[in-house]
Amino acid sequence: MMSGARGGENQNSNAGAGAVSELRASLINGLPLTGGDKQKFGELNALRNEAALRGEPVLREQSFNELMRVISVKRPQKILEVGSNEGLTSAAMLISLSGARLTAIEIDEDKVMRARKNLERFGVIGRARILCADAKDVLFAITGGYDFIFLDGPKGQYYGYLPDLLRLLKRGGTLFADNVLFRGYVTGAVKTPHRFITAKNSLKNFLSVLTESEGLKTRVLDFEDGVSITEKLY
Ligand SMILES: C[S@@+](CC[C@H](N)C(=O)[O-])C[C@H]1O[C@@H](n2cnc3c(N)ncnc32)[C@H](O)[C@@H]1O
């Protein structure tokens, strides 16, 4: 589903009124949550709906559910998120994984402030580090291994980020990327407007590396804006 398309390189998820009804139904069943955590997820969904109404590019419902499903199966302890917006997916991951730690990169100062507030509200700020920066300026300097990377930043940069993301991903780790089919442009299902050709080509290159490299196993899910899930085998 590619509805509610939004312009702009940084706006890479759907939102607006259409997305609100989708988000309202976000899945929490199936996650190993305590009663308190379920209440937090209720609050979190309300915040996601409210952010979507303000036009914030929050992760759409099916993609959010898939993120939570993969998180609950893999149970990563060290997470990197590129593009945290107001910290709502950061908070969701930390609420559902007690003990996990997260580093997030977000370019917009105002969103970083909101993210910190949200993480504090959900009692997970102590396990989070939000870097206010352009990902391209900090990714190369990050060291250590991550067992889960959630890539939800500027689509045109995904291919450029890939060497660092693969360096940072531990063996056995998972790279989960949103917007990889970019409104159908990447598959050719929808004709790419001229201004998005560079971003589309970058995503094509990104997916080629992920699907064709030895040592990586990738599934591409063709719903909403397209999600790829890559396991680093070795
Ligand atoms: C789709 S939103 C992230 C949504 C968030 N994961 C969620 O679902 O709540 C993408 C975010 O990436 C941020 N962003 C865009 N360009 C960036 C860059 N070069 N470096 C870091 N963050 C960037 C935007 O400001 C925006 O908040």
The ligand as a Tripos MOL2 file, in Angstrom:
@<TRIPOS>MOLECULE
LIG
   27    29     1     0     0
SMALL
NO_CHARGES

@<TRIPOS>ATOM
      1 C1         10.7420    8.1670    9.0590 C.3       1 LIG1
      2 S1         11.3860    9.1810   10.2620 S.3       1 LIG1
      3 C2         11.7670    8.0650   11.5500 C.3       1 LIG1
      4 C3         10.5200    7.5310   12.2040 C.3       1 LIG1
      5 C4         10.7540    6.7780   13.4800 C.3       1 LIG1
      6 N1         11.6410    5.6550   13.2790 N.3       1 LIG1
      7 C5          9.4050    6.3060   13.9820 C.2       1 LIG1
      8 O1          8.8100    5.4270   13.3630 O.co2     1 LIG1
      9 O2          8.9250    6.8680   14.9700 O.co2     1 LIG1
     10 C6         12.9390    9.6000    9.6040 C.3       1 LIG1
     11 C7         13.7570   10.5140   10.4960 C.3       1 LIG1
     12 O3         15.0710   10.5970    9.9430 O.3       1 LIG1
     13 C8         15.5540   11.8750   10.2370 C.3       1 LIG1
     14 N2         16.6580   12.1640    9.3100 N.ar      1 LIG1
     15 C9         16.5660   12.6150    8.0280 C.ar      1 LIG1
     16 N3         17.7890   12.7780    7.4990 N.ar      1 LIG1
     17 C10        18.6720   12.3810    8.4460 C.ar      1 LIG1
     18 C11        20.0910   12.3090    8.4860 C.ar      1 LIG1
     19 N4         20.8210   12.6710    7.4350 N.pl3     1 LIG1
     20 N5         20.6780   11.8710    9.6210 N.ar      1 LIG1
     21 C12        19.9310   11.5100   10.6980 C.ar      1 LIG1
     22 N6         18.5810   11.5600   10.7110 N.ar      1 LIG1
     23 C13        17.9550   11.9870    9.6080 C.ar      1 LIG1
     24 C14        14.3540   12.7830   10.0420 C.3       1 LIG1
     25 O4         14.5090   14.0180   10.7220 O.3       1 LIG1
     26 C15        13.2170   11.9220   10.5810 C.3       1 LIG1
     27 O5         12.9330   12.2450   11.9080 O.3       1 LIG1
@<TRIPOS>BOND
     1     1     2 1
     2     2     3 1
     3     2    10 1
     4     3     4 1
     5     4     5 1
     6     5     6 1
     7     5     7 1
     8     7     8 2
     9     7     9 1
    10    10    11 1
    11    11    12 1
    12    11    26 1
    13    12    13 1
    14    13    14 1
    15    13    24 1
    16    14    15 ar
    17    14    23 ar
    18    15    16 ar
    19    16    17 ar
    20    17    18 ar
    21    17    23 ar
    22    18    19 1
    23    18    20 ar
    24    20    21 ar
    25    21    22 ar
    26    22    23 ar
    27    24    25 1
    28    24    26 1
    29    26    27 1
@<TRIPOS>SUBSTRUCTURE
     1 LIG1         1 GROUP 0 **** ****
